[in-house]
Amino acid sequence: MKEAVDRQVESRALLSREFERHRPYLRSVAYRMLGSVTEAEDALQECWLRLDRRPPREADSLRPWLTTVVGRICLDLLRARRSRREDYAGSWLPEPVVVADDSPEDEAVLADVVGLALLVVLETLTPAERLAFVLHDVFAVPFAEIAAVVDRSPTAARQLASRARRRVRAARPEPDADLAVQQRVVDAFLAAARAGDFDALLLLLDPDVVLRTDGGGRGPLARPPV
């Protein structure tokens, strides 16, 4: 009896270590799907509970299995969010990633890698389109695996990603080819922010910049864009 219990404990510990090994990847998938750090962590917690209850039989299939489970959880969350969004006041904005050491430079790098502007564009897609685009175009997940998540054929999953890709390309601005100019602007912006130099910040902004606020459905906000 004791040996059986020990094997069960050891098996669960091994499963937990494997899950933690895949956690950074799963967090990235969930964050790009949801645009919310809090919801992404909730999705990972639910994924772990499902894994703990019924793990896959083959160890080498764990990553695809986890991707499918997280994808389905995110789909459910997105669909629930869309039903609530009808009563949401103001503009929805993605929740930025905050680094542990509160470094402005690291936050700027993270924001660029994740692409907050892209997350705003992704919010205009249907949940299925968003999942197909994120999994295939960002994480190179095969359409056969995506099809299992959205419960459609691989051809239909490919069409979802293609439709999403066209909408994303139409909505995203063309990037500035001069990376050196971009770096100088970022450096100047961070310096002005640290110094509290509001006038310098204004000089760095495009005259056509638009301010949108998101009170999270609870806090004060400017309803129309400013």
C-alpha positions in Angstrom: 0.0 0.0 0.0 2.8 2.4 1.0 4.7 1.7 -2.2 1.6 2.5 -4.3 1.2 5.8 -2.4 4.8 6.6 -2.9 4.6 5.9 -6.6 1.6 8.2 -6.9 3.3 11.0 -5.0 6.4 10.6 -7.2 4.3 10.6 -10.4 2.5 13.7 -9.3 5.8 15.5 -8.5 7.2 14.6 -11.9 4.0 15.9 -13.6 4.3 19.1 -11.6 7.9 19.6 -12.7 7.0 19.0 -16.3 4.2 21.5 -16.1 6.5 24.1 -14.6 9.0 23.5 -17.5 6.2 24.4 -20.0 4.8 27.2 -17.9 6.7 30.1 -19.7 5.5 28.9 -23.0 1.9 28.4 -21.8 1.9 31.8 -20.1 3.0 33.4 -23.4 0.2 31.6 -25.3 -2.5 32.6 -22.7 -1.3 36.2 -22.5 -1.4 36.7 -26.2 -4.8 35.1 -26.3 -6.3 37.1 -23.5 -4.2 40.3 -23.2 -4.5 40.0 -19.4 -1.8 38.8 -17.0 -4.4 37.9 -14.4 -6.6 35.9 -16.8 -3.5 34.2 -18.2 -2.5 33.0 -14.8 -6.1 31.9 -14.1 -6.0 29.9 -17.4 -2.7 28.2 -16.3 -4.1 27.3 -12.9 -7.2 25.7 -14.6 -4.8 23.9 -17.0 -2.8 22.4 -14.1 -6.0 21.2 -12.4 -7.1 19.4 -15.5 -3.6 17.9 -16.0 -3.6 16.8 -12.4 -7.0 15.1 -12.8 -6.3 13.4 -16.1 -2.8 13.6 -17.5 -2.1 12.3 -21.1 -0.8 8.8 -21.4 2.2 9.6 -23.5 4.9 11.9 -22.0 6.1 13.2 -25.3 2.6 14.4 -26.1 2.4 16.7 -23.1 3.2 20.0 -24.8 0.6 19.6 -27.6 -1.9 18.4 -24.9 -1.2 21.5 -22.7 -1.5 23.8 -25.7 -4.9 22.3 -26.6 -6.1 22.6 -23.0 -4.9 26.2 -22.6 -6.3 27.1 -26.0 -9.8 25.8 -25.0 -9.7 27.5 -21.7 -8.8 30.8 -23.4 -11.5 30.3 -26.0 -14.1 30.0 -23.2 -12.8 33.1 -21.4 -12.8 35.1 -24.6 -16.4 34.1 -25.4 -17.5 35.0 -21.9 -15.7 38.3 -22.2 -17.4 39.1 -25.5 -20.8 38.6 -23.9 -19.8 41.0 -21.0 -18.2 43.5 -23.3 -21.7 44.8 -24.4 -22.0 46.5 -21.0 -18.3 47.5 -20.8 -17.8 51.3 -20.4 -15.1 52.9 -22.5 -12.2 51.2 -24.5 -10.8 47.8 -23.5 -7.0 47.9 -23.3 -4.6 45.0 -22.8 -3.0 44.6 -19.4 0.7 45.4 -19.6 3.4 43.0 -18.4 5.2 44.3 -15.3 8.7 43.0 -14.7 9.9 42.2 -11.2 12.6 44.9 -10.9 10.3 47.7 -12.2 13.0 48.6 -14.8 11.5 51.0 -17.4 14.0 49.6 -20.0 12.8 46.1 -19.4 9.2 47.1 -19.5 9.8 48.8 -22.8 11.4 45.7 -24.2 8.6 43.5 -23.0 6.0 45.8 -24.4 7.7 45.7 -27.8 8.1 41.9 -27.8 4.5 41.2 -26.8 3.2 44.0 -28.9 0.5 45.9 -27.0 -0.7 47.4 -30.2 -1.1 44.0 -31.7 -3.1 42.8 -28.7 -5.5 45.7 -29.3 -5.9 44.6 -32.9 -6.4 41.0 -31.8 -9.3 42.1 -29.7 -11.2 42.9 -32.9 -11.0 39.2 -34.0 -13.5 36.5 -33.1 -12.2 34.1 -30.4 -11.6 31.3 -33.0 -9.8 33.7 -35.4 -7.6 35.0 -32.6 -6.7 31.5 -31.4 -5.8 30.3 -34.9 -3.7 33.4 -35.6 -1.8 33.3 -32.2 -1.1 29.6 -32.2 -0.1 29.4 -35.9 1.5 32.7 -36.7 3.2 33.4 -33.3 3.9 29.9 -32.0 4.0 27.8 -35.2 1.4 25.3 -34.0 0.3 23.0 -36.9 -3.2 23.5 -38.2 -4.0 19.9 -37.3 -3.5 20.7 -33.6 -5.4 24.0 -33.9 -8.3 22.2 -35.5 -8.6 20.0 -32.4 -8.8 23.1 -30.2 -11.5 25.0 -32.2 -13.3 21.7 -33.1 -13.1 22.3 -36.9 -11.2 20.7 -39.8 -7.5 21.7 -40.5 -8.7 23.5 -43.6 -11.2 25.5 -41.6 -8.5 26.3 -39.0 -6.2 27.5 -41.9 -9.0 29.8 -43.2 -9.5 31.2 -39.7 -5.8 32.1 -39.4 -5.8 33.5 -43.0 -8.8 35.7 -42.3 -7.3 36.9 -39.0 -3.9 37.6 -40.7 -5.6 39.9 -43.3 -7.4 41.9 -40.6 -4.2 42.2 -38.5 -2.2 43.4 -41.5 -4.9 45.9 -42.5 -5.0 47.4 -38.9 -1.3 47.5 -38.0 0.7 50.5 -38.9 3.9 50.0 -41.0 6.9 49.8 -38.7 9.7 52.4 -38.8 12.6 50.9 -40.7 15.2 53.0 -38.8 15.7 51.1 -35.6 18.3 53.7 -34.5 15.7 56.4 -34.6 13.3 54.2 -32.6 15.9 53.6 -29.9 16.7 57.3 -29.6 13.0 58.1 -29.2 12.6 55.4 -26.5 15.7 56.6 -24.7 14.4 60.2 -24.7 11.0 59.1 -23.6 12.4 57.1 -20.6 14.7 60.0 -19.6 11.8 62.5 -19.7 9.5 60.1 -17.8 12.2 59.6 -15.0 12.7 63.4 -14.8 9.0 64.2 -14.8 9.5 66.5 -17.7 6.0 66.7 -19.1 6.9 69.3 -21.8 9.7 67.0 -23.1 7.2 64.1 -23.2 4.8 66.1 -25.3 7.5 66.9 -27.8 8.1 63.2 -28.4 4.5 62.4 -29.1 2.9 62.5 -32.5 0.5 65.5 -32.8 -2.2 63.1 -33.9 -1.7 60.8 -30.9 -4.9 59.5 -29.3 -5.4 58.7 -25.6 -7.7 55.9 -24.6 -8.3 54.9 -21.0 -9.5 51.7 -19.5 -11.0 51.7 -16.0 -11.3 47.9 -15.9 -15.1 48.3 -15.8 -14.8 49.8 -12.4 -12.5 52.8 -12.2 -12.8 56.4 -13.6 -12.1 56.7 -17.4 -12.6 59.0 -20.3 -15.3 57.4 -22.4 -14.4 59.0 -25.8 -10.8 58.9 -27.0 -8.9 62.1 -26.0 
